[in-house]
Amino acid sequence: QVQLVESGGGLVQAGGSLRLSCEASGHMFSYAVLGWYRQASGKQRELVASITSGGTTNYAEAVKGRFTISRDNAKNTVFLQMNSLKPEDTAVYYCNLDLFGTNHWGQGTQVTVSS
């Protein structure tokens, strides 16, 4: 059973930066597609960024140029570097691991951006 543990959320002022981390258990990490999703209060969960096993990345339009997703397969960890944060980035951020079509989710970490 894959377990995902997120860290790095918190409260930051607009324009600031945060770095989220998500460490996974298991032995198939390098084969997985990894993603960060977020869910703001009263809204649906949405994809923020993803990275394939080959390193190809994809970003939501709202975060392009500000957020960077990366992975360290040796440490079973995926990162989300968030710069130039805006109040509208406030949400619970979830790590996702898609291994051959089976999805696993972390517990979520709160990111709050004050204006």
Disulfide bonds with the S-S distance in Angstrom:
Cys22-Cys95 2.20
